[in-house]
Amino acid sequence: MSYKTITLNVGPQHPATHGVLRVKIELDGETIVSAKPIIGYLHSGIEKNMEVKTYTQAITMTDRMDYLAPMSNNLVYVMAVEKLMDVEVPPRAQYIRVILTELTRLNSHLVWLGTHATDIGAMTMLLYCFREREKITQMYEFVSGVRMMSSYFRIGGLDNDVPPGFDVRIKDILDTFPAKIEEYEGLLTENKIWKNRTIGVGKISAEEAIKSGLSGPLLRASGVNWDIRKSNPYSSYDHFEFDVPLGENGDTYDRYKCRLEEMRQSLRIIRQALDGLPSGPYITKDRKITPPPKEEALKGMEQLIHHFKFWTEGFKPPKGDVYHSIESPKGEIGCYIVSDGTNKPYRVHFRPPSFVNISALDKLARGQMVSDLIAIIGSVDIVLGEVDR
């Protein structure tokens, strides 16, 4: 018996594609035969823009990629430059970076959970998750002055030391968040409708996940124990004890459970980092890559000239190239930089997890019902600013 399939476009202007993503799907009745993600509608030229800025100025561009994980984007870039220049970052700055990037993981997962649940019909979750996210954006504003595009990290450390009261605000988050996560689970984890819409939907085996280059919760939900914070510790992550949540079935439900447990582990890391927060400088003393403090610049001519030249001309790393990667909320984000010895990077290129993970959409969607496609897209957790760059 012969039959014809039909082709249907989902997006690029669709609220549940989480941005300007177009998915070209082929249907046999209501069963998905293929699903091709089509990207490029948002291209902002972020990487090329970074190549016409000094190394310090380019930090601001990283916030605009995955705008739900700005601190993670800051971190991978500044660490790549630090590796290129062999810069040693003070322990205090390393610990504060850990605290803020784990808050970023919470921030990203909260937006994911709220929007993913809304896609499936649990609309209350969006209000709950944004209620908790507000505390994190307020913390961004407290330390950097900006709620989202903070650009707080600097090559060699931080823009400024954390303000007085930082520990009090962090402790408030640590004390209130666990009960909120329990609340999320109480609403969803054993909810029959939630389980029917997620269990067995968008499955991918560990072998296929590895072949597809997946990382982050997508990979770990398939049972693959891979987390860069454990395998290649950076910024003092080897000082902290935490578990790597794993799934068994690699479906939408397991991806949900992995991310919820990751939120608990992030709180565990933040508590350890806060309890052991070292004293000392918040940025390297190497004056080749950091300007003199303002109070010095106001007292001496040489310091004033140095301060002026740093902010107008920047610094010049040695020729060479470098790659560095970290564990962002969505998976492995890597930064590749080529230096030609000038004050601006010759080439900047990112390995964004959203771009790699969405490429597996066809494998996740084949054989599923068309009504499951939105749940599958939500479970991948993408930001199109990171995909298109």
Disulfide bonds with the S-S distance in Angstrom:
none
